[in-house]
Amino acid sequence: WATHDVVFLCTMCGACEAICPSSLPIPQIVSMLRARINQQQPDLVPASHRAIIDNMIATGNIYGTEVEPVGAYA
């Protein structure tokens, strides 16, 4: 748990995976680690990430805003 903050610095861009000589699925590993931290030690999830998670649960998007139905402006 001592290095939990490093996991949340990753932007998940995949650049590391593209150059990894072992072809490790690094973004998938980071995602798994984040999920495990969220499940086992949710207090270690940074507030900014917690806000995104809460917004997704509440509104279905990262911004926390209501989404207009498709074709609403047609």
C-alpha positions in Angstrom: 0.0 0.0 0.0 3.0 2.3 0.4 3.2 3.0 -3.3 -0.5 3.3 -4.0 -0.3 6.9 -5.2 2.0 5.9 -8.1 -0.7 3.7 -9.6 -3.0 6.7 -9.8 -0.4 8.9 -11.6 -0.7 6.7 -14.7 -2.6 8.2 -17.6 -3.4 4.8 -19.1 -2.0 6.0 -22.5 -0.4 2.6 -23.3 3.0 4.1 -24.2 4.7 1.8 -21.7 3.1 -1.2 -23.1 4.1 -0.3 -26.6 7.8 -0.3 -25.6 7.8 -3.0 -23.0 10.3 -5.7 -24.1 8.2 -8.4 -22.3 4.9 -7.2 -23.9 3.3 -6.9 -20.5 -0.3 -5.5 -20.5 0.7 -2.7 -18.2 -2.5 -0.6 -18.5 -4.6 -3.7 -17.6 -2.3 -4.3 -14.6 -2.7 -0.7 -13.5 -6.4 -1.0 -13.9 -6.5 -4.2 -11.8 -4.3 -2.5 -9.1 -6.6 0.5 -9.0 -9.7 -1.8 -8.6 -8.0 -3.7 -5.8 -7.1 -0.5 -4.0 -10.7 0.7 -4.4 -12.1 -2.5 -3.0 -9.7 -3.1 -0.2 -8.5 0.3 0.8 -10.9 2.9 -0.6 -9.5 5.6 1.6 -6.3 5.4 -0.4 -8.1 6.4 -3.7 -7.2 10.1 -4.4 -10.1 12.5 -4.1 -10.0 13.4 -7.8 -10.4 9.8 -8.8 -13.1 9.3 -6.1 -15.1 12.2 -7.6 -14.9 10.6 -11.1 -16.1 7.2 -9.7 -18.9 8.9 -7.8 -19.9 10.9 -10.9 -20.0 7.7 -13.1 -22.2 6.0 -10.5 -24.6 8.9 -10.2 -24.9 10.2 -13.8 -23.1 7.7 -16.0 -20.4 10.2 -17.0 -17.2 11.5 -15.5 -18.4 15.1 -15.3 -21.4 14.5 -13.1 -23.8 16.2 -15.5 -27.1 15.0 -16.9 -26.7 13.6 -20.4 -29.1 14.7 -23.1 -30.7 11.8 -24.9 -29.5 11.1 -28.4 -31.5 13.2 -30.9 -32.6 15.7 -28.3 -31.6 18.6 -30.5 -33.0 17.1 -33.7 
